[in-house]
Amino acid sequence: ENELMAKGDWSPEKAQLGSSVHVHYPAFVDWLTHDISWHVPHHVCVGIPHHALRKAHRALKEAYPTHVQE
């Protein structure tokens, strides 16, 4: 059973965290793909600007360490 559903604290934000995956790529791959692997925060809030995605990813990982998939 999905951990989010088992706890009974489902939310759209946590569902997006649980269904999005961050993949670590070398810097040149991030550059070539315009940082597509840093999209987990964008799934939580589409209003996060591109330049803030890495900072937002770190914040989400700190706040929801068991939900951010890497």
N, C-alpha and C positions, 0 to 999 in steps of 0.2 A: 504494500500500500504506500502511496505517496506520503512522504514525511509531512508535507504541508497540510494535506487533508487529514492525516491522522491526529494532528494536534488540534484541529478544529479552528485554527487561526488563519484560514485562507484569506488572501487578499489578491487583487489583481497585480499589485507590485511584486509580491512574493512569488506568484505564479510565473511572472515574467523572469524573475531571477532563476527560478528552478528550471525553466525551459530554454534559457540562453546559456551559451558556453563561450568562455574567453579562451582563446588559443594563443600561446606564446610563440611568436615568430621572431626571426632575426629582424633587426631594425630596417634593413633594406626591403624586406617583404612588407613590413608595415608601411614604408614609404610608397612602395609600388601600388599597394592596395588601399591607400588613403586611410590607414588605420582601421580597416574594417573589423579586425579582431577585437577592437575596443568598443564594441557596440552594446555590451550588456547594459550600461547605464542608459543608453538611448532607448532600450526596450522598456525601462522603468519609467522614463520621462523623455518624450521626444523633444522637449524644449531645451535639453542640455546642449550647449554649443560644442562643436567639434573640438575646439581647443581645450575644453574642460573635461573631456571624456576620461582621461587617465586619472585625474584627481577624483572625479566622481566614482570611478571604478574602485579606487583605494578606499574611499569613504563607504561605499556599499559593502566592500569586503570586510571592513572593520565592524560595520553595523550588523551585517548578516553573514558571519563567517561560514555557517553551514549551508547557506543557500546559494552563494556565488560559486558557479561551476567553472573550473579551470581544467 
